Amino acid sequence: MSAKDEDRLSPADSRSPQDRPGPANQDRLNAEDAPGKTPPRRVRVTAPRSQASRAPSGYPVAREVAEQSEVGQVFVRSLIRSQLRLAVVVAVGFLLILLAFPLLLAWVPGIDRAALLGVPFTWLLLGVGVYPLIGLSAWLYVRTASRNEARYLDLVEDE
Amino acid sequence: MNAGVGYAALIGVFAVTAVIGFFGLRISRTTEDFYVASRTVRPWWNASAIGGEYLSAASFLGVAGLILISGSDALWFPIGYTAGYLMLLLFVAAPLRRSGAYTVPDFTEARLESVTARRVTSVLVVMVGWFYIVPQLHGAALTMSIATGLPSWVGAVAVAVVVCVTVVTGGMRSITFVQAFQFWLKLTAIALPIVFILIVMGNTGLSVPAVAEPFAADPVASPAGAYRNISLVIALLFGTLGLPHVLVRFYTNPDGPSARRTTLIVLGLLSVFYLFPTLYGVLGRAFTPDIATGGTPDALVLLLPGRLIPGLAGDVLTALVIAGAFAAFLSTTSGLVVSVAGVISQDVLGGRVRGFRLAAVFSTLVPLVVALLTESMQLAGSVGLVFAFTASTICPLLLLGIWWRGLTDAGAIAGMLAGAALCGGSILLGRALGPGAGPMADFLAQPAAWSVPAAFAVMIGVSLLTRNRRPAGITKIMTRLHAPERPQAAPTR
């Protein structure tokens, strides 16, 4: 839109107030420009909460278009697949180790009597040992998931 | 126990909660402020708040009590509570934040484009919330009667009133600050006394002799015991990622990566916290096994410091533990009230701030009445049943909704209803039959091991049969859920 066009458009142009960032300001300007008219009533513009902010602000239109294209969808699908594979691998790995604990305790003879500083091995393993394992799994996952996303962004932005 | 100490602790916690809630009130203005703290909460704050909300009566009192009575088997409870967050991180955290929905029903509607599916989810979320509030109020009743000698209903009513006032006046923003504060209060309250006791033990030896061997060998694990443990761990692992008050917290992260970072911090905080209930349980087994035989093992954390440390020091430590316990009831209950009220106000009352306030009052009153009418059972056990219920209903919905394009509204509804009926029905049946259930008792009392796979199977099966009902915008929705939002996201910060 040229500067001339801008001048020609009055503040109360054909666009509805909802399309403008500040409907209240526009109404005030409108009233000042045309003192004979009664100022339009203030309208509260609301949206259902469930619709709010579904598009994160700052989401580039170009990227949205790229993602809807056929090639873009291939990238999205492969991102989803790699994230799911990662999550399943970490979860299954963690659960297998967790499952190994009771089996270890049940099958290795004498381990139920083994103790460190008077605390039996069972208690150490279940009461303390599991937590570093959880933390490690989580950290590995976050690192790899962020890498997957960075790789996806490289691909989409190259498009 | 000295009643003055109890009163001082209670008044202290209530006053601080009210003050922080009040200051939150001064900065919360819009509807977004009320529901999701305008999504401006930083990961550390948010993680502390999640920890504050999550560590309920079951964690603060129940775990130690359970270790006192059932020994190393009970160690699976804190493992499950913590590992549930790992599952949440792996499968739900970032996509859920990116969905942009405020509540689980919002997510359902956005993903399945179906209002009926939304309504079913709403009903389930409200049920889960109420089931979970009831044990909190039971815990409050127990703690109040131990701390002050007042009749136990006073505790439940006091917690309900304080929660109601905080939520109605401040909404989510002040709740975030209150929760974050309460996490650190809980951690201090449970850690300081036990550290003090250990130091005293190390230096001088205790005047109280150990009366039992704390690690006494447990009876050889029976198949039934193994089934119970496995079923419990499944319930806790998959129940956590369906808890509405935990999920609502993820909407307060600015974006997907920060949702992940928050969860990582939460895992660290929980891992540190759960070392302490275990210590209480072990010391309780050694020095005060009579608390278990006395019928209130859940009171172990409250009674242990006073029993082991005589005099003023013991009183101060007891006051601290009581304050921590009430922080646990308050924070979990208010988190649940916020999420239940969010759902009710939006689905029934039009989503305005006024409706939210009304709904908050209503959603505190219903569980209060239930809590006053029912008998308290083992805290950790009753919370475990709520986890089994969410694992059989909301968990399959979220997992399949996020990762599988094929989920349809019909499939989701059928799966959730099947899960709810199987899990709820089995718990009720087990309760009704009592000891008459015989060998089936464990399968009925801990249904998660079969009801969760059943719910998944129904959801997948019905979705496959109703392929034509897949939402039209599925491509766009899946992109929104999984595509990272920042063009140049730094890999890890």
Interface residues (C-beta under 8 A of the other chain):
Chain A: P48 R49 S50 A52 S53 R54 A55 P56 G58 Y59 P60 R63 E67 Q68 Q73 V76 L79 I80 Q83 L84 A87 V90 A91 F94 L98 P102 A106 D112 A115 V119 P120 T122 W123 L126 G127 V128 V130 Y131 P132 I134 G135 S137 A138 W139 Y141 V142 R143 A145 S146 R147 E149 A150 Y152 L153 V156 E157
Chain B: T31 E32 Y35 R39 S72 L75 W76 I79 T82 A83 Y85 L86 M87 L89 L90 F91 A94 R98 S99 G100 A101 Y102 D106 E109 A110 F215 A217 A221 A226 N229 V233 D255 G256 P257 R260 R261 T263 L264 L267 G268 S271 Y274 L275 T278 V282 Q346 G351 W403 T475 K476 M478 T479 R480 H482 A483 P484 E485 R486 P487 Q488 A489 P491 T492
